[in-house]
Amino acid sequence: MLELINVGLTLDDDKGTDVEILENISLTLDKKKIYVMTGPNGGGKSSIAKVIMGIYQPTAGKILLDGTDITGMGITERARLGIGYAFQSPPRFKGMKVRDILKLAAGPDKEVNSCDLLYDVGLCAQDYLDREINASFSGGELKRVEIASILARNLKVAVFDEPEAGIDLWSFQKLTETFQNLNKKYDTTIVIISHQERILRLADQVVLVSDGKISEVTTKAKILGEIELLDSNCECRNNCTIVGGKAQC
Ligand SMILES: Nc1ncnc2c1ncn2[C@@H]1O[C@H](COP(=O)(O)OP(=O)(O)OP(=O)(O)O)[C@@H](O)[C@H]1O
């Protein structure tokens, strides 16, 4: 379980002036659950992800992993404890095969069952294990290899920043199925930052972030219901807000 307790983040802007990026963020992330963080651009989602990863040190509050205070730890230490970030795509070193990436991700001391990992992300091991990761890989294939490498690391917390970016519709469908299956089998806490309704549908809980704060932690049913209301009940679609469960212009 990962807990953020009253976390604040102040950074210097280009002119060296302090800017408050996050304020009083309190959030409990349970294992085996998918949290989708969403909200307006510039609201602070990626900053929360970076604070979780240890890329930014919080300037206020505490972060606990399974009860241990990790607030002062940097990115390497947190990675060692099992907090990982999914990059846009896995590294493409010349000659590196899918099996090498999975072995590298698992680390030198761990046996890794690459076939099972690839199966779990919907790829046939026979076709992929010895394939070199090069330009012939589609965005969706790369994304799934990346998720398999996250599984190989057996992370406690995995953060994905807009995993849908650059993925075609067909691969996107597969990607959502992959996420759906993941938390049935693995204990990993998954945090996905996304603006996509179809990703929202994967959430056990939706975390709404705006203006550097968490405005609500809620169910996908509530958010999806609000989106539907915006679509159906309001004539002035672009200027609608939800008040007391009703769309108002
Ligand atoms: N290193 C930094 N220095 C100063 N300001 C920053 C820094 N990083 C982020 N910010 C500011 O913090 C605010 C939150 O940014 P953040 O990237 O966390 O938002 P976001 O919700 O992820 O946005 P988006 O949906 O557009 O990706 C923005 O106003 C951004 O300009």
The ligand as a Gaussian input file, in Angstrom:
#p B3LYP/6-31G(d) Opt

LIG

0 1
 N        9.680000      21.728000     -13.259000
 C        8.670000      22.606000     -13.171000
 N        8.889000      23.900000     -12.862000
 C        7.881000      24.798000     -12.760000
 N        6.585000      24.476000     -12.975000
 C        6.315000      23.200000     -13.298000
 C        7.315000      22.190000     -13.398000
 N        6.731000      21.012000     -13.727000
 C        5.406000      21.271000     -13.806000
 N        5.154000      22.567000     -13.562000
 C        3.830000      23.223000     -13.558000
 O        3.017000      22.485000     -12.645000
 C        1.691000      22.425000     -13.123000
 C        1.249000      20.972000     -13.153000
 O        1.957000      20.295000     -14.187000
 P        1.740000      18.752000     -14.477000
 O        2.623000      18.387000     -15.627000
 O        1.892000      17.992000     -13.228000
 O        0.201000      18.744000     -14.924000
 P       -0.654000      17.574000     -15.609000
 O       -1.943000      17.514000     -14.865000
 O        0.139000      16.326000     -15.703000
 O       -0.901000      18.189000     -17.057000
 P       -1.237000      17.476000     -18.485000
 O       -2.618000      16.882000     -18.384000
 O       -1.205000      18.639000     -19.423000
 O       -0.148000      16.476000     -18.764000
 C        1.665000      23.115000     -14.482000
 O        1.196000      24.429000     -14.320000
 C        3.123000      23.106000     -14.894000
 O        3.417000      24.218000     -15.707000

